[in-house]
Amino acid sequence: MPLKIAVQMDHISTVSIAGDTTFALCLEAQRRGHKLYHYTPDRLSQWGATVFARVEEMQVRDEKGSHYSLGEPVRTDLSEMDVVLLRQDPPFDMNYITTTHMLERIHPKTLVVNDPAWVRNSPEKIFVTEFSGLMPETLITKDPQEVAAFRRQYGDIIVKPLYGNGGAGIFHMQEADRNLASLLEMFGQLFREPFIVQRYLKEVRAGDKRIILIDGEPVGAVNRVPAEHDSRSNMHVGGRAEKTELTPREREICAAIGPSLKARGFILVGIDVIGDWMTEINVTSPTGIREVKRFGGTDIAALFWDAVEAKRA
């Protein structure tokens, strides 16, 4: 049966369709005959126990410059939907967290993907610490003395915001760099939260691999190689996508985390692996499925909707 699917996302007009996972999911849902509705997080409301949004019926086309059409906004009780896709980009701030509290009121009668309670309770750079044997040495702190001690022990380090995304605010601080104190002062002024410090992995020059898992099982990967003068591999800051295959170590990582992902109701997850180490578990709005398909890999959007349809059935 056709499903009624509401997509909570950044406005459809802002997406770059060539690499946007949300857009790819919408294309496949439409191809299957499901009905799509669009709304942005600022249109989400709760009155008493009722969660509603002003949604617009949406059609999508894989045509740059003409990739969507929207109907008129209609105030809609989201419990009338079969599925809500929670797909707005971070920052993972109190606004984001509040939307998960609201959507939790309609889940699982309306299937919210990913499960909003577990999205809220699994911040991407903290969730990964549950698998300490799979990740590089990591410190979460605001204490400059702790950061200095960490660098003395491990040499080159990466410093980044705890709730950032997309490569924003990531700094590679070399062992002899004299700017660490100034950087920590700036981070302290910009962020109320602790920040994250990790041992620098020189293997990043060969790429930071994004591995996609559906319902706890690995289904595809793309390697992202940083530009020559950048330590960040994110594609929208200059990283280059490459075709890749999973290594035995990466399959070992996926097998170790898969049961936990499935138990939390995470249908779509993207993990980041550098060398032999997992650095993040992305559960908010993981990306990469269009790149995997473009390099001849699995049609992950189809596998995603197979999993969602099975859960709705």
C-alpha positions as CSV (number, residue, x, y, z in Angstrom):
1,M,0.0,0.0,0.0
2,P,1.2,3.6,-0.7
3,L,2.5,5.3,2.4
4,K,2.0,8.9,3.5
5,I,5.5,10.2,4.3
6,A,6.3,13.5,5.9
7,V,9.9,14.7,5.6
8,Q,11.2,17.0,8.2
9,M,14.2,18.6,6.5
10,D,16.0,21.8,5.7
11,H,14.0,23.4,2.9
12,I,14.0,21.4,-0.3
13,S,15.1,24.5,-2.2
14,T,18.5,24.5,-0.4
15,V,19.6,20.9,-1.2
16,S,22.3,20.0,-3.7
17,I,20.6,17.1,-5.4
18,A,23.8,15.5,-6.8
19,G,24.9,14.4,-3.4
20,D,21.9,14.7,-1.1
21,T,20.7,11.6,0.6
22,T,17.3,13.0,1.7
23,F,16.6,13.8,-2.0
24,A,17.6,10.3,-3.1
25,L,15.3,8.8,-0.4
26,C,12.4,11.0,-1.7
27,L,13.0,10.0,-5.3
28,E,12.8,6.3,-4.4
29,A,9.7,6.8,-2.2
30,Q,8.0,8.6,-5.1
31,R,9.0,5.9,-7.6
32,R,7.3,3.4,-5.3
33,G,4.1,5.3,-5.4
34,H,4.3,6.8,-1.8
35,K,3.0,10.2,-1.2
36,L,5.5,12.8,0.0
37,Y,4.9,15.8,2.3
38,H,7.5,18.5,3.1
39,Y,8.0,20.7,6.2
40,T,10.9,22.5,7.9
41,P,11.5,22.1,11.6
42,D,10.2,25.6,12.4
43,R,6.7,24.4,11.2
44,L,6.6,21.7,13.8
45,S,4.2,22.4,16.7
46,Q,2.6,20.6,19.6
47,W,-0.8,21.6,21.1
48,G,-1.4,19.5,24.2
49,A,-0.7,15.9,23.1
50,T,-1.2,16.6,19.4
51,V,1.9,17.1,17.2
52,F,1.3,18.8,13.9
53,A,3.0,20.7,11.1
54,R,2.1,22.9,8.2
55,V,3.0,20.4,5.4
56,E,3.2,20.8,1.7
57,E,2.6,18.0,-0.7
58,M,5.9,17.4,-2.6
59,Q,6.9,16.0,-5.9
60,V,10.6,15.6,-6.8
61,R,12.5,15.4,-10.0
62,D,16.2,14.5,-10.6
63,E,16.7,17.7,-12.6
64,K,19.1,20.4,-11.5
65,G,17.4,23.7,-11.2
66,S,13.9,22.2,-11.3
67,H,14.1,19.4,-8.7
68,Y,10.9,19.9,-6.7
69,S,7.3,21.2,-6.7
70,L,5.4,22.0,-3.5
71,G,1.6,22.3,-2.9
72,E,-0.1,24.7,-0.5
73,P,0.7,24.4,3.2
74,V,-1.9,22.4,5.2
75,R,-2.0,22.2,8.9
76,T,-1.7,18.4,9.5
77,D,-1.8,16.1,12.6
78,L,1.4,14.1,12.0
79,S,-0.2,11.0,13.7
80,E,-2.1,10.8,10.4
81,M,1.2,10.0,8.6
82,D,2.6,6.5,8.1
83,V,6.2,7.7,8.3
84,V,8.1,10.8,9.3
85,L,11.7,11.1,8.1
86,L,13.8,13.1,10.6
87,R,16.3,14.5,8.2
88,Q,17.2,18.1,9.0
89,D,20.9,18.7,9.3
90,P,22.6,19.4,12.6
91,P,23.7,21.5,14.6
92,F,22.5,19.1,17.3
93,D,21.4,21.8,19.6
94,M,18.4,22.3,21.9
95,N,16.2,23.1,18.9
96,Y,17.1,19.8,17.4
97,I,16.6,18.0,20.7
98,T,13.2,19.6,21.2
99,T,12.0,18.3,17.9
100,T,12.9,14.7,19.0
101,H,10.8,15.2,22.2
102,M,7.8,16.3,20.1
103,L,8.2,13.5,17.5
104,E,8.5,10.9,20.2
105,R,4.8,11.6,21.0
106,I,3.7,10.1,17.7
107,H,6.3,7.2,17.4
108,P,5.9,4.3,16.8
109,K,2.3,4.6,15.7
110,T,3.7,6.9,13.1
111,L,7.1,5.4,12.3
112,V,9.8,8.1,12.8
113,V,13.1,7.3,11.2
114,N,15.5,7.3,12.9
115,D,13.8,6.7,16.3
116,P,13.7,10.2,17.8
117,A,14.4,9.1,21.4
118,W,17.5,7.2,20.4
119,V,18.7,10.0,18.1
120,R,18.4,12.4,21.1
121,N,20.3,9.9,23.4
122,S,23.0,9.1,20.9
123,P,25.0,12.2,20.0
124,E,27.3,11.2,17.2
125,K,30.6,11.9,18.8
126,I,29.6,10.6,22.2
127,F,27.7,7.4,21.0
128,V,31.0,6.2,19.4
129,T,32.6,6.1,22.9
130,E,30.5,3.1,23.7
131,F,32.9,1.2,21.4
132,S,36.2,2.3,22.9
133,G,38.1,-0.6,21.4
134,L,37.1,0.5,17.9
135,M,38.0,4.2,18.1
136,P,41.1,6.3,18.4
137,E,42.2,7.8,21.7
138,T,39.5,10.5,22.5
139,L,39.1,13.2,25.1
140,I,35.8,15.1,25.8
141,T,36.5,18.2,27.9
142,K,36.6,22.0,28.2
143,D,39.7,21.9,30.5
144,P,42.8,23.3,28.7
145,Q,45.1,21.4,31.1
146,E,43.5,18.1,30.1
147,V,43.9,19.0,26.4
148,A,47.5,20.0,26.9
149,A,48.3,16.7,28.7
150,F,46.5,14.8,25.9
151,R,48.7,16.5,23.3
152,R,51.9,15.8,25.3
153,Q,51.0,12.1,25.3
154,Y,49.9,11.7,21.7
155,G,51.5,14.5,19.7
156,D,49.4,15.7,16.8
157,I,45.7,16.0,17.7
158,I,42.4,16.9,16.2
159,V,40.2,19.4,18.1
160,K,36.5,19.9,17.0
161,P,33.1,21.0,18.3
162,L,31.3,18.2,20.1
163,Y,28.0,18.9,18.3
164,G,29.3,20.3,15.0
165,N,28.8,18.7,11.6
166,G,30.1,18.8,8.0
167,G,33.7,19.4,8.9
168,A,33.0,22.8,10.4
169,G,35.4,23.9,13.1
170,I,37.8,21.0,12.8
171,F,41.5,21.8,13.6
172,H,44.6,19.7,13.2
173,M,47.0,20.9,15.9
174,Q,50.5,19.7,15.5
175,E,52.6,18.8,18.5
176,A,54.7,22.0,18.2
177,D,51.9,24.3,17.3
178,R,51.8,27.4,19.6
179,N,48.2,28.2,18.8
180,L,46.5,25.6,21.0
181,A,45.8,27.9,23.9
182,S,44.3,30.6,21.6
183,L,42.2,27.9,19.9
184,L,40.8,26.7,23.2
185,E,40.0,30.2,24.3
186,M,38.1,30.7,21.1
187,F,36.2,27.4,21.5
188,G,35.4,28.3,25.1
189,Q,33.8,31.6,23.9
190,L,31.9,30.0,21.0
191,F,30.6,26.8,22.7
192,R,29.0,26.2,26.1
193,E,29.5,22.5,25.7
194,P,32.8,20.5,26.0
195,F,34.7,19.9,22.8
196,I,36.3,16.7,21.5
197,V,40.0,16.0,21.1
198,Q,41.3,12.9,19.3
199,R,44.7,11.5,18.4
200,Y,45.5,12.6,14.8
201,L,45.3,9.7,12.4
202,K,47.8,10.2,9.6
203,E,45.9,7.6,7.6
204,V,43.3,10.3,6.8
205,R,45.6,11.4,3.9
206,A,44.5,8.2,2.2
207,G,40.8,8.9,3.0
208,D,38.0,9.0,5.6
209,K,35.6,6.2,4.7
210,R,31.9,6.7,5.0
211,I,30.2,3.3,5.5
212,I,26.4,3.1,5.3
213,L,24.4,0.6,7.4
214,I,20.7,-0.3,6.9
215,D,19.1,-1.9,10.0
216,G,22.5,-2.7,11.4
217,E,24.0,-4.2,8.3
218,P,26.7,-2.6,6.1
219,V,25.4,-2.0,2.5
220,G,27.9,0.3,0.9
221,A,30.8,2.7,1.3
222,V,32.5,5.7,-0.3
223,N,36.0,6.9,0.5
224,R,36.5,10.7,0.9
225,V,40.0,12.0,0.4
226,P,40.9,15.4,1.8
227,A,42.3,18.2,-0.4
228,E,46.1,18.6,-0.3
229,H,46.1,21.5,2.1
230,D,43.2,20.4,4.3
231,S,42.8,17.8,7.0
232,R,39.0,17.5,6.5
233,S,37.6,15.0,4.0
234,N,34.0,16.2,3.9
235,M,33.0,16.6,0.3
236,H,31.4,20.0,0.6
237,V,34.7,21.4,2.0
238,G,36.8,20.1,-0.9
239,G,37.1,16.3,-0.2
240,R,37.1,14.0,-3.2
241,A,34.9,10.9,-3.4
242,E,36.4,7.6,-4.5
243,K,35.1,4.2,-5.1
244,T,36.0,1.7,-2.3
245,E,35.4,-1.7,-0.8
246,L,35.1,-2.7,2.8
247,T,38.2,-4.2,4.5
248,P,38.1,-7.1,6.9
249,R,38.7,-4.6,9.8
250,E,35.7,-2.4,8.6
251,R,33.5,-5.5,8.5
252,E,34.6,-6.3,12.0
253,I,33.6,-2.8,13.2
254,C,30.2,-3.1,11.5
255,A,29.6,-6.5,13.1
256,A,30.5,-5.1,16.5
257,I,28.1,-2.1,16.3
258,G,25.3,-3.6,14.2
259,P,23.3,-5.2,17.1
260,S,23.4,-1.9,19.0
261,L,22.2,0.1,16.0
262,K,19.3,-2.3,15.4
263,A,18.3,-2.4,19.0
264,R,18.0,1.4,19.0
265,G,15.8,1.4,15.9
266,F,18.4,3.1,13.7
267,I,17.4,2.1,10.1
268,L,19.9,4.4,8.4
269,V,23.3,5.1,9.9
270,G,26.6,6.3,8.5
271,I,29.9,5.6,10.3
272,D,33.3,7.3,9.6
273,V,36.4,5.1,9.5
274,I,40.0,6.3,9.2
275,G,42.5,3.5,8.8
276,D,41.5,0.9,11.4
277,W,39.5,3.3,13.6
278,M,35.9,4.5,13.7
279,T,35.6,8.2,14.6
280,E,31.9,8.9,14.4
281,I,28.5,7.2,14.2
282,N,26.1,9.5,12.3
283,V,22.4,8.9,13.2
284,T,20.8,12.3,12.6
285,S,21.0,12.8,8.8
286,P,23.7,10.5,7.4
287,T,24.7,11.1,3.8
288,G,26.6,9.2,1.1
289,I,24.1,7.0,-0.6
290,R,24.1,8.9,-4.0
291,E,27.9,8.7,-4.1
292,V,27.8,4.9,-3.4
293,K,25.3,4.4,-6.3
294,R,27.2,6.7,-8.6
295,F,30.3,4.5,-8.2
296,G,28.3,1.4,-9.2
297,G,27.4,0.3,-5.6
298,T,24.2,-0.8,-4.0
299,D,21.0,1.3,-4.5
300,I,20.8,2.1,-0.8
301,A,17.6,4.1,-1.1
302,A,15.8,1.0,-2.3
303,L,17.2,-1.0,0.7
304,F,16.1,1.8,3.0
305,W,12.5,1.7,1.8
306,D,12.5,-2.1,1.9
307,A,13.3,-1.9,5.6
308,V,10.8,0.9,6.3
309,E,8.0,-0.9,4.4
310,A,8.7,-4.1,6.3
311,K,8.4,-2.3,9.7
312,R,5.2,-0.6,8.6
313,A,3.8,-3.9,7.5
